[in-house]
Structures are given as structure tokens and as C-alpha cells.
Amino acid sequence: MIGNPVLVCGASDRAVVSSCSYEVRRFWVHSAMPASNYWQGRSGRVQ
């Protein structure tokens, strides 16, 4: 998983980001932010 973006959050509309890797933080994502802020404008694809 080294070098891959990893984001951990719940699946509800009110979920928050629990943890994220430094690769995800390049996209201005940080822990404790609402997950809906991240998912807006994205496909919602999980790999």
C-alpha cells in the first residue's frame, strides 16, 4: 500500500474522514473533515 492513496471513512451522508494517507492529503483532504466534501465531484469509486 506504500505510495497508494488510502482514505478511511464511513458510508453515510454524515460520515467524517477517520484517516487518510499523505497521498490523499495532496487533494486537500484531512482527518475529521466531512466525507461529503471529498466525495462531491468524484465518481465514488472504491478500489
Buried (B, 14 or more C-beta within 10 A) or exposed (E): EEEEBEBEBEEEEEBBBEEBBEBBEEEEBEEEBBBEEBBEEEEEEEE
